């Protein structure tokens, strides 16, 4: 688990799950879409929202969720 100012990232078996502090799910990143590299970056303290990470199908993570497309 990685905690940021307004959200948390959880590592599950095959995805990273992004939640706001109220527990609402913002989105997921599959390990097939770069989750392993993202895990390494999280371990280095990289903030996914500040860095503009995407979910692999063109949605950029934000505190409002991923966007219109869903994985």
Secondary structure, DSSP 8 states (H G I E B T S, - for coil): -EE-SSEEEEE-SSEEEEEETTS-EEEEEEGGGTHHHHHHHHHTT--HHHHT-B-SSS-B-BTTBS-S---
